[in-house]
Amino acid sequence: MSLFKNKEWSELRRFCIESNQARGIWKVIDEQRQLFECLQEYAPEVLQRCPWIEGWLARTDMFLVNLTRLADLPDKPEGFGPRFPRSWPGSYELEYLPGWNKKSGEHHE
């Protein structure tokens, strides 16, 4: 049995696309990455004293990107340029799900 009905899944997908003034889930991904960049630049001593903060942000990044891919959304939305959302700035090697193309049934990067 499906966890979501088609209508519920469509609403969740629409929310991921249209929230944040139509910048969607990608804006949240970008903000998390920007927060980490700010910590790296302006508060490196905090990251040295509390190195687990990078792990928290890395796991949040993986969760959001994987949610995007499970919803069969592109990693970068159209019309925002190639630098949005910005790349992950940390040293953690992140484990993302492969992108999934529901139309062809094949994984894509």
C-alpha positions as a Markdown table, in Angstrom:
| # | Residue | x | y | z |
|---|---|---|---|---|
| 1 | Met | 0.0 | 0.0 | 0.0 |
| 2 | Ser | 1.3 | 3.4 | -0.9 |
| 3 | Leu | 2.2 | 5.8 | 1.9 |
| 4 | Phe | 0.6 | 8.7 | 0.0 |
| 5 | Lys | -2.4 | 8.9 | -2.2 |
| 6 | Asn | -1.7 | 10.5 | -5.6 |
| 7 | Lys | -3.3 | 13.7 | -4.5 |
| 8 | Glu | -1.3 | 13.9 | -1.3 |
| 9 | Trp | 1.9 | 13.1 | -3.2 |
| 10 | Ser | 1.1 | 15.8 | -5.8 |
| 11 | Glu | 0.5 | 18.4 | -3.0 |
| 12 | Leu | 3.8 | 17.5 | -1.3 |
| 13 | Arg | 5.7 | 17.7 | -4.6 |
| 14 | Arg | 4.0 | 21.1 | -5.4 |
| 15 | Phe | 5.0 | 22.4 | -2.0 |
| 16 | Cys | 8.6 | 21.4 | -2.7 |
| 17 | Ile | 8.5 | 23.4 | -5.9 |
| 18 | Glu | 6.4 | 26.4 | -5.0 |
| 19 | Ser | 7.3 | 27.3 | -1.4 |
| 20 | Asn | 9.7 | 30.1 | -0.6 |
| 21 | Gln | 8.3 | 32.5 | -3.3 |
| 22 | Ala | 8.6 | 29.7 | -5.9 |
| 23 | Arg | 12.3 | 29.0 | -5.0 |
| 24 | Gly | 11.1 | 25.8 | -3.3 |
| 25 | Ile | 13.2 | 23.2 | -1.6 |
| 26 | Trp | 16.2 | 24.5 | -3.5 |
| 27 | Lys | 16.2 | 27.7 | -1.5 |
| 28 | Val | 16.3 | 25.8 | 1.8 |
| 29 | Ile | 19.2 | 23.7 | 0.4 |
| 30 | Asp | 21.0 | 26.9 | -0.6 |
| 31 | Glu | 20.4 | 28.6 | 2.7 |
| 32 | Gln | 21.8 | 25.6 | 4.7 |
| 33 | Arg | 24.9 | 25.7 | 2.5 |
| 34 | Gln | 25.2 | 29.5 | 2.9 |
| 35 | Leu | 25.0 | 29.2 | 6.7 |
| 36 | Phe | 27.9 | 26.7 | 6.7 |
| 37 | Glu | 29.9 | 29.0 | 4.4 |
| 38 | Cys | 29.3 | 31.9 | 6.9 |
| 39 | Leu | 30.4 | 29.7 | 9.8 |
| 40 | Gln | 33.5 | 28.8 | 7.9 |
| 41 | Glu | 34.4 | 32.4 | 7.1 |
| 42 | Tyr | 33.3 | 34.3 | 10.2 |
| 43 | Ala | 33.3 | 31.7 | 13.0 |
| 44 | Pro | 35.9 | 29.0 | 12.2 |
| 45 | Glu | 36.7 | 28.8 | 15.9 |
| 46 | Val | 33.1 | 27.6 | 16.5 |
| 47 | Leu | 33.6 | 24.8 | 13.9 |
| 48 | Gln | 36.9 | 23.9 | 15.5 |
| 49 | Arg | 35.4 | 23.6 | 19.0 |
| 50 | Cys | 32.2 | 22.0 | 17.8 |
| 51 | Pro | 33.1 | 19.9 | 14.7 |
| 52 | Trp | 29.8 | 18.0 | 14.8 |
| 53 | Ile | 28.1 | 21.1 | 13.5 |
| 54 | Glu | 29.3 | 20.2 | 10.0 |
| 55 | Gly | 27.8 | 16.8 | 10.4 |
| 56 | Trp | 24.5 | 18.2 | 11.4 |
| 57 | Leu | 24.5 | 20.4 | 8.3 |
| 58 | Ala | 25.8 | 17.6 | 6.1 |
| 59 | Arg | 23.0 | 15.3 | 7.2 |
| 60 | Thr | 20.4 | 18.0 | 6.6 |
| 61 | Asp | 21.8 | 18.6 | 3.1 |
| 62 | Met | 21.6 | 14.9 | 2.3 |
| 63 | Phe | 18.1 | 14.7 | 3.6 |
| 64 | Leu | 16.9 | 17.7 | 1.5 |
| 65 | Val | 18.7 | 16.6 | -1.7 |
| 66 | Asn | 17.5 | 13.1 | -1.3 |
| 67 | Leu | 13.9 | 14.3 | -0.7 |
| 68 | Thr | 14.2 | 16.4 | -3.9 |
| 69 | Arg | 15.4 | 13.3 | -5.9 |
| 70 | Leu | 12.7 | 11.1 | -4.4 |
| 71 | Ala | 10.1 | 13.6 | -5.5 |
| 72 | Asp | 11.7 | 13.3 | -9.0 |
| 73 | Leu | 12.7 | 17.0 | -9.1 |
| 74 | Pro | 15.8 | 18.3 | -10.7 |
| 75 | Asp | 18.8 | 19.1 | -8.5 |
| 76 | Lys | 18.7 | 22.7 | -9.9 |
| 77 | Pro | 15.5 | 24.5 | -10.8 |
| 78 | Glu | 15.1 | 26.0 | -14.2 |
| 79 | Gly | 15.6 | 29.8 | -14.5 |
| 80 | Phe | 17.9 | 30.3 | -11.5 |
| 81 | Gly | 21.3 | 29.9 | -13.1 |
| 82 | Pro | 23.9 | 27.1 | -12.6 |
| 83 | Arg | 25.0 | 28.4 | -9.1 |
| 84 | Phe | 21.6 | 27.9 | -7.4 |
| 85 | Pro | 21.6 | 26.1 | -5.1 |
| 86 | Arg | 25.3 | 26.6 | -4.4 |
| 87 | Ser | 27.5 | 23.5 | -4.1 |
| 88 | Trp | 28.1 | 21.8 | -0.7 |
| 89 | Pro | 31.0 | 23.7 | 0.9 |
| 90 | Gly | 32.0 | 21.1 | 3.5 |
| 91 | Ser | 34.5 | 18.3 | 3.8 |
| 92 | Tyr | 32.0 | 15.6 | 4.5 |
| 93 | Glu | 31.5 | 13.2 | 1.6 |
| 94 | Leu | 27.8 | 13.3 | 1.1 |
| 95 | Glu | 25.8 | 10.2 | 0.1 |
| 96 | Tyr | 23.0 | 11.2 | -2.2 |
| 97 | Leu | 20.5 | 8.9 | -3.8 |
| 98 | Pro | 20.9 | 8.8 | -7.6 |
| 99 | Gly | 18.4 | 10.9 | -9.4 |
| 100 | Trp | 15.4 | 9.0 | -10.6 |
| 101 | Asn | 13.6 | 9.4 | -13.9 |
| 102 | Lys | 10.1 | 8.0 | -13.4 |
| 103 | Lys | 9.3 | 8.3 | -17.1 |
| 104 | Ser | 12.1 | 6.0 | -18.3 |
| 105 | Gly | 12.5 | 4.1 | -15.0 |
| 106 | Glu | 16.3 | 4.7 | -15.0 |
| 107 | His | 18.6 | 6.4 | -12.6 |
| 108 | His | 20.3 | 9.6 | -13.7 |
| 109 | Glu | 22.8 | 12.0 | -12.3 |
